[in-house]
Amino acid sequence: MRAGDIAGRLIYHVINTLIPCHRFAAMKDHYYFDNAATSWPKPEVVYTTMDQFYRNYGVNPGRAGHELAVEAEKMIEETRRLLGLFFDYHGDPHRVVFTQNATDSLNIAFFGLLQSGDHVVTTRLEHNSVLRPLAHLKRDGGVDVTYVARDAQGYVDPDDIRSAITDKTRMIVVNHASNVLGAVQDLEAIGQISRQAGTLFVIDSCQSAGVLPIRMDAWGIDVVTFTGHKSLFGPMGIGGMIVREGLDVRPLRVGGTGVDSIDPYQPEKYPYHLEAGTVALPGIAGLNAAQKWFASLGREQAGDTEGSLSHTEACHAALGHIFELERGHIDRMLAAFRDIDGVKIYGPAGNRLRVATLSINVGELPADQVGVMLDADYHVCVRAGLHCAPLVHEDEGTVAQNGAVRLSPGYFTDDEDLDQIIEAVGEIASFASAA
C-alpha cells in the first residue's frame, strides 16, 4: 500500500477512535463472522455440561471398575451412539472412534488404508488436512493422486470423478462443503460411483456436519471424518471418525487402552484398535451435550412434545432449521454486497446448495489488510488469507491478493451483526475506491 494510502487510513482510524459516532458508541465487543474456523459461542448447555461432568466424573474411563469410571464410560458410550445416529449410521457404535480433530482422523484413514501402488481421487477444493497427508503419501509412500477440477462456482461434476477412476483407485476423498466457497458436493451421487467402482469413499464433513444431514449408510460412505469445534458445537481438541463395519484400518498410534493389557499389540477390537491412550473426556462430554441440544432443538421445531422422533429425525429437523437460518444470513449479505462497487464475490450464485461461508475481496486491497481493518475499526472477526485451501485460491486467482476475506455467520449471528458487516464492507469499499 502507498504511503499516502497508509496515512489516510491512519487518519480515518484516529478520527473514528477519538470522535466516535453513535454507531461506534453502541458497538458490541465483537461481531463474530469466523464460524467456519470455530463456532462461537456454543450453546450454554455445552459449557455447563463440560464443567459439571468433569468436576463430578473427571476420572479415567475404561481403566477401573469403580463407580466414577463406570459413569464416565457410560457417557462416552452414549456419545458414540448419538453421533452414529446423527450421521445416519446404524452399525456398531464402537466404530465411532474419537480423535483429536478431523485432521487426525484423516491421517488415520489415509495412512491406515493406503499403500504403495494405490491411487486416490480427490478434488481441488480440499483443505490441507487432506492435501498434505496425500502429498506426503505421494512423495514418500508411492501413492498416486488425481485432483479433480470444479466449475467456476465450486461444484465438482460427479462424472469427472468417475472419469478419474482407474484400476488402481483405492479411495475417493471429498470435502462435503468448501471452507472457502461454501459449495456443497453431491455425496449421494459420488457414493454411488464409488460403490460401482469398488473403491473406498472417505469424506471430510468439517463444514457440513451440524448444518446438513449426512447419511453415511444410504450414501455408501466408508469413513466419515468430523471435528467437534465447528458446527457440531463442541469444544476444540475433540474430533472423530466413523468406520463402517468390515473395513480394517491400520492404527496410526498404538499404546494403552485398558483392554487386554497382556497383548503386546494393539487390540483388534474397536474402538480400541484406533484409540490409543486416554480419550478427551471433557471434549466428549461437550459433544454429548451438543448432541442432546440438537435433538431438543429439532423436537421444538417439529412440535414433538411427546418425544416420538428418533435422535436422527430430531437432529435432522434441527439441521433444517439451522440451515435455513444461516442461509438467510448469507442471502442478506450477498444482496448487500452485490450493490457495493468494488466488492468481488467468490463461489456459488443463485439457489445452488451451499453452506454459510462467503469469501470476498474489496477492490485491490490485500485480503489480510481488509481483515485487519474489519477487526480494528469495526470489531468484526473474520478469516483473511488462503484458508488452508491453496488450490481453491490458485483457481480463483486470489493468491496475489493474499487470498480472500472469509465471512462465515452462524446460528447465533443476529441482525446487529449483519448490519455491522454490511456497513463495514461498504465503508472499506469506499475507502478502497478513493485510495
Summary of the structure (lengths in Angstrom):
residues: 435
radius of gyration: 23.0
end to end distance: 9.4
largest distance: 73.1
contacts: 1492
relative contact order: 0.16
helix: 44%
strand: 15%
